[in-house]
């Protein structure tokens, strides 16, 4: 036959209640610390991950556009240099403005239109 000891039962109940109180205190402490940490970060004007990713995507797009424009400018500079060189050849007249405009629209140089 098993006897119940009232002191041990009371001690077990007390320990169970103490564990419950400790868990509640832990949850409350975590909430307070999280609140303080959030306030600390808000005061520092830090960006969120979403804002950072959005800015990074915009910067990548801008870099790609700069590379495309750099390539386009280099092609146009080469075309201008070729037109200037063709206009300086001895015995050859400089291309007329109308020829250059027509060549710009067709993508060809005026020299290629004259059969050379």
Order of alpha helices (4+ residues) and beta strands (2+ residues): alpha-alpha-alpha-alpha
